[in-house]
Amino acid sequence: MFARRAADSVPATARQADAIVALTGGSGLRIAAGVGLVTAGHGERLLISGVNPDVGIDALVTLAGGAPETYACCVDIGYRAETTIGNAEETAAWAYEHGYSQLIIVTSDYHMPRSLILLQRAMPDIELQPYPVRTVVDPSAILRDGKSFQGVLTEWAKWRVTTLG
């Protein structure tokens, strides 16, 4: 059920917001989606939260695409976060520093529920608009692929713990 709900959370058309936040992890799809949103003018800046300190702008451009000029003008790279709680803290500090009141949140479909809870706790006065990146194509395939099953089960367990407190 958790995997099916994640698979059904296809990105809606993004509304306008002050800025965009892409949480790293998995492939470059999350970053590419964030770059696409800022390029399309859905927000004035993009924070890429949770970037490995060894990764620079050139590697991000290669991984996610987009024009180097977009990164130069409109992308901030967050190197502090190592966990989803860290993403929430890093995002809150960035959003308050810039005076943002509305953010588009980009992360994978299965990661979105827990991310939104943690982000809302870190910045309860900021409106969050989810923009899930679809990663689960066939929920029934998860049962046949041990690695996928373990990943979804782990995320479900983290989500459950997060909802409890």
Helices and strands as residue ranges (DSSP letters): H 2-7, E 19-23, H 29-39, E 45-49, H 57-64, H 68-74, E 75-78, H 84-98, E 102-108, H 112-122, E 127-133, G 139-144, H 146-164
